[in-house]
Amino acid sequence: MRDYFIRRFLLIPPTLLGITILVFFIARAMPGGPLEQALMQAQMAQQMGGEMRMGQRTGQGSNITPRQREQLAALYGYDKPWYLAYAQWLGDVVRGDLGKSFRYQKPVWEMIGNCMPVSIYYGLVTLVLTYGVCIPLGIVKAIKHRTWMDSTSSVLVFAGYAVPGYVLGALLLLYFSFDLGWLPRRGFIGEEYEGIGLWQAIGDPAISAPGLLWSLVKHSILPLCCYMVGSFAVLTMLMKNSLMDNLAADYMRTAVGKGMDFRKAVVRHALRNSLIPIATGFGNNISLFLTGSFLIEKIFNINGFGLLGFNSVVDYDYPVVMGVLLLSSVLLLLGNILSDMLVALVDPRIRFT
């Protein structure tokens, strides 16, 4: 099994190489790139300043000289073929440099670093709450199958699953923030606490640490509801159905027939086997939770990883696009390996070769 996981880790670099080559080529081939936008903005500036005549076409009759075009192409990396530009980008990545944003002229690592704490916070809290609620709920639903508790919870769970997270976010925002005014409308934390860390708040007597935590909680309630609503039904029903299959297995009837208490038989035998499907998708959920949802982040004005990736695609900010893609791909590949490890841990019968 050790050799299997070593091979899996060794496959990560060539997989990342293939993903980044494909996306880099598509990004360079798409029309409306940063070079074209820069030329268009320069010509619009000339037109507003009275330096362009009515009816001129892009690149004809403008005051942008061929030398200036070459300088812009060199600035955005369009002065060389795409494969040479990719080789240069890959060399910078190997040295730990993801480049600078075309739009904001900031290092990509800095922009990702500003968003990652927010995404990690929401990702971890969503992960803990989702698995902490759905697994016990699925166990209870399996044991109490076809009771009022099972039917009522199924209606609530599937009703939440039928509503997309961003739609639920808009409804919750309209009701609890605009109509009732109970919860903040947007942001990760209150404006009075922006730029203040938790440890700084604890060490500074002028800053109320409980107030900082309470502001964080109030701003987190609505986004967390939107993050969790989609995965509740899938995870809960997966746990329930898996446990019901194991409760009907022969080994459970044998254990109960020999005099073992039913609850002990569930905990010692059926529950562990039922966790195998849960463990299979655990690694993928980690990558999805950390990358977040740009629609939810857009609604609540949360500066997260998902919104950063979406805005970079819209703005044709290719260095940020490649940086977000690289980090997301690494998380996904590591999550798949983590899922295999958890499956092998839960089910000792599985042996990877």
C-alpha positions in Angstrom: 0.0 0.0 0.0 2.9 2.3 0.7 4.1 1.9 -2.9 0.6 2.8 -4.2 0.5 6.1 -2.4 4.1 6.9 -3.4 3.0 6.4 -7.0 0.0 8.6 -6.5 2.1 11.4 -5.1 4.6 11.0 -8.0 1.7 11.4 -10.5 0.8 14.8 -9.1 3.4 16.8 -11.0 2.6 15.4 -14.5 -1.1 15.8 -13.9 -0.6 19.4 -12.9 1.6 19.9 -16.0 -1.2 18.6 -18.3 -3.9 20.7 -16.6 -1.9 23.9 -16.7 -0.8 23.5 -20.3 -4.4 23.0 -21.4 -5.7 26.0 -19.5 -2.8 28.2 -20.5 -3.3 27.4 -24.2 -7.1 28.1 -24.0 -6.5 31.3 -22.1 -4.0 32.6 -24.7 -6.3 31.6 -27.6 -9.4 33.3 -26.2 -10.3 36.7 -27.8 -10.5 39.9 -25.7 -7.3 39.2 -23.8 -5.4 41.8 -21.7 -3.4 43.1 -24.7 -6.5 43.8 -26.7 -8.1 45.4 -23.6 -5.0 47.6 -23.0 -5.1 48.8 -26.7 -8.8 49.5 -26.5 -8.4 51.5 -23.3 -5.6 53.5 -24.8 -7.6 54.3 -27.9 -10.6 55.2 -25.8 -8.4 57.6 -23.8 -7.2 59.2 -26.9 -10.7 59.5 -28.3 -11.9 61.2 -25.1 -8.9 63.5 -25.2 -9.8 64.5 -28.8 -6.9 62.7 -30.3 -9.0 60.2 -32.3 -11.3 61.1 -35.2 -14.8 59.7 -35.4 -15.0 56.5 -37.4 -11.5 55.2 -36.8 -11.1 51.5 -36.4 -9.1 49.7 -33.8 -5.4 49.8 -34.7 -5.9 52.1 -37.7 -5.1 55.8 -37.6 -4.5 55.8 -33.8 -1.5 57.4 -32.1 -0.3 54.1 -30.7 2.9 53.4 -32.4 4.2 50.0 -33.4 6.9 50.4 -30.7 4.3 50.9 -28.0 2.4 47.9 -29.3 5.5 45.8 -28.9 6.1 47.1 -25.4 2.5 46.2 -24.4 2.9 42.8 -25.9 6.1 42.2 -24.0 4.4 43.4 -20.8 1.6 40.9 -21.1 3.8 38.1 -22.5 2.4 38.2 -26.0 5.7 38.8 -27.6 6.5 35.1 -27.8 4.6 31.9 -28.7 2.4 30.4 -26.1 4.6 27.4 -25.4 7.6 29.7 -24.7 5.4 31.9 -22.5 4.2 28.8 -20.7 7.8 27.6 -20.1 8.6 31.0 -18.6 5.6 30.9 -16.4 6.4 27.3 -15.3 10.0 28.3 -14.5 8.7 31.2 -12.3 6.3 28.8 -10.5 9.1 26.3 -9.8 10.9 29.3 -8.1 7.8 30.1 -6.1 6.7 33.1 -8.1 3.2 33.1 -9.6 3.7 36.5 -11.2 1.8 39.8 -10.9 -1.9 40.5 -11.6 -2.4 42.3 -14.9 -5.3 44.3 -13.4 -4.1 45.2 -9.9 -0.3 45.0 -10.4 -0.1 43.0 -7.2 1.7 39.7 -6.7 -0.6 36.8 -7.2 0.6 35.2 -4.0 -0.4 38.3 -2.1 -3.9 38.3 -3.6 -4.4 34.6 -2.9 -3.0 35.1 0.7 -5.6 37.8 1.4 -8.4 35.5 0.3 -7.3 32.2 1.8 -8.0 32.9 5.5 -11.6 33.8 4.7 -12.0 30.6 2.5 -10.3 28.4 5.1 -12.5 29.7 7.8 -15.7 29.1 5.9 -14.4 25.8 4.5 -13.4 24.4 7.9 -16.6 25.5 9.7 -18.8 24.2 6.9 -16.9 20.9 6.9 -17.2 20.4 10.6 -20.9 21.4 10.8 -21.9 19.4 7.8 -20.2 16.2 8.8 -21.0 16.8 12.5 -24.7 17.1 11.8 -25.3 14.9 8.7 -23.6 11.7 9.9 -25.6 11.6 13.2 -28.7 12.6 11.4 -28.2 9.9 8.8 -27.7 7.3 11.6 -30.9 8.3 13.4 -32.9 8.3 10.2 -31.7 4.8 9.3 -32.5 3.5 12.8 -35.9 5.3 12.9 -36.7 4.5 9.3 -40.4 5.2 8.3 -41.1 7.1 11.5 -42.4 10.6 11.8 -38.9 11.8 12.6 -37.5 10.2 9.4 -40.3 11.7 7.2 -40.1 15.2 8.7 -36.4 15.4 8.4 -36.5 14.1 4.8 -38.9 16.9 3.8 -36.8 19.6 5.4 -33.5 18.2 3.9 -34.8 17.8 0.4 -36.6 21.2 0.5 -33.2 22.7 1.3 -31.5 20.7 -1.4 -34.0 22.0 -4.0 -33.1 25.6 -3.3 -29.7 26.7 -4.7 -27.3 28.2 -2.2 -27.2 31.6 -3.9 -31.0 31.8 -4.2 -31.3 31.0 -0.5 -28.7 33.6 0.2 -30.7 36.3 -1.5 -33.8 35.3 0.3 -32.1 35.2 3.7 -30.4 38.5 3.1 -33.7 40.1 2.1 -35.6 38.9 5.1 -33.1 38.8 8.0 -30.9 41.8 7.0 -33.1 44.2 5.1 -36.6 43.5 6.6 -35.8 42.5 10.1 -32.3 44.0 10.5 -31.1 41.2 12.7 -28.0 40.3 10.8 -25.3 42.2 8.8 -25.9 42.6 5.1 -22.4 41.8 3.8 -18.8 41.5 4.6 -16.6 39.0 6.6 -16.5 41.1 9.8 -17.7 44.5 11.0 -16.1 47.6 9.6 -14.8 48.6 13.1 -12.8 45.3 13.2 -11.4 45.2 9.7 -7.7 44.6 9.6 -7.6 43.4 13.2 -6.6 39.9 14.0 -7.9 37.8 16.9 -4.6 37.6 18.7 -4.1 41.3 18.3 -7.6 41.9 19.8 -6.8 39.6 22.7 -3.5 41.5 23.4 -4.9 44.9 23.0 -7.1 46.0 26.0 -8.7 48.8 23.8 -10.2 46.1 21.5 -13.0 43.9 22.7 -12.1 40.3 21.7 -15.7 39.1 22.5 -17.0 41.9 20.4 -14.7 40.8 17.5 -15.9 37.2 17.8 -19.5 38.2 18.0 -19.1 40.3 14.9 -17.6 37.3 13.1 -20.4 35.0 14.2 -23.1 37.5 13.1 -21.5 37.9 9.7 -21.1 34.1 9.3 -24.6 32.8 10.0 -26.2 33.5 6.6 -23.2 32.5 4.4 -22.8 29.3 6.4 -26.5 28.4 5.9 -26.0 28.8 2.1 -22.8 26.8 2.1 -24.3 23.9 4.0 -27.7 23.6 2.5 -26.6 21.9 -0.7 -24.5 19.2 0.9 -26.9 18.3 3.7 -29.3 16.2 1.7 -26.5 14.3 -0.2 -24.5 13.5 2.8 -27.4 12.7 5.1 -29.1 10.3 2.6 -25.8 8.7 1.7 -25.2 7.9 5.4 -28.7 6.7 5.9 -28.8 4.4 2.9 -25.4 3.0 3.5 -26.2 2.2 7.1 -29.6 0.6 6.2 -27.8 -1.7 3.7 -25.4 -2.8 6.5 -28.2 -3.2 9.0 -29.9 -5.7 6.7 -26.6 -7.7 6.2 -26.2 -11.2 7.5 -23.4 -10.3 10.0 -25.8 -7.9 11.8 -28.5 -10.6 12.2 -25.8 -13.0 13.4 -24.5 -10.5 16.0 -28.0 -9.7 17.3 -28.9 -13.3 17.2 -26.0 -14.2 19.5 -27.3 -11.8 22.1 -25.3 -8.6 21.3 -27.2 -5.4 22.1 -28.6 -3.8 18.9 -26.9 -0.4 19.6 -23.6 -2.0 20.3 -23.9 -4.0 17.1 -24.6 -0.8 15.1 -21.6 1.0 16.6 -19.1 -1.9 16.5 -20.0 -3.4 13.1 -22.5 -1.6 10.9 -21.3 2.0 11.4 -17.7 1.4 10.4 -18.7 -0.3 7.1 -21.3 2.5 6.5 -18.6 5.2 6.7 -16.8 3.9 3.6 -18.9 5.9 1.1 -18.5 8.9 3.3 -14.7 8.6 3.4 -14.6 8.2 -0.4 -15.9 11.7 -1.0 -14.3 13.4 2.0 -11.2 14.5 0.2 -13.1 16.1 -2.7 -15.3 18.0 -0.3 -12.2 19.5 1.3 -11.1 21.1 -2.0 -14.7 22.2 -2.8 -15.2 23.8 0.7 -11.9 25.7 0.5 -12.4 27.0 -3.0 -15.9 28.2 -2.0 -18.8 29.5 -4.1 -18.3 32.7 -6.0 -22.0 33.4 -6.2 -22.5 33.2 -2.4 -19.3 35.3 -1.9 -20.7 37.8 -4.4 -24.0 38.1 -2.6 -22.5 38.6 0.8 -19.5 40.6 -0.5 -17.0 38.1 1.0 -13.5 38.4 -0.4 -12.9 34.7 -0.8 -11.0 32.3 -3.0 -14.0 31.5 -5.3 -14.8 35.2 -6.0 -11.1 35.9 -6.7 -11.1 33.1 -9.3 -14.4 34.3 -10.9 -13.2 37.9 -11.1 -9.9 36.9 -12.6 -11.7 35.0 -15.4 -14.0 37.9 -16.1 -11.1 40.4 -16.2 -8.9 38.2 -18.3 -6.3 38.4 -15.5 -4.4 35.3 -16.6 -1.7 35.2 -13.9 -4.4 35.1 -11.2 -6.4 32.6 -13.2 -3.3 30.3 -13.4 -2.5 30.8 -9.8 -6.0 29.9 -8.6 -6.1 27.0 -11.0 -2.8 25.6 -9.8 -3.8 25.8 -6.1 -7.3 24.3 -6.7 -5.8 21.5 -8.7 -3.3 20.7 -6.0 -6.0 20.6 -3.4 -8.2 18.4 -5.6 -5.3 15.9 -6.2 -4.3 15.8 -2.5 -8.0 15.4 -1.6 -8.3 12.3 -3.8 -5.3 10.8 -2.1 -6.7 11.6 1.3 -9.9 9.9 0.4 -8.0 6.7 -0.5 -6.2 6.9 2.8 -9.4 7.3 4.7 -11.1 4.4 2.8 -8.1 2.1 3.7 -8.3 3.3 7.3 -12.0 2.6 7.6 -12.1 -0.7 5.8 -9.0 -2.9 6.6 -10.1 -5.3 3.8 -9.0 -2.8 1.2 -5.4 -3.1 0.0 -4.2 -0.8 -2.7 -1.5 -2.2 -4.9 
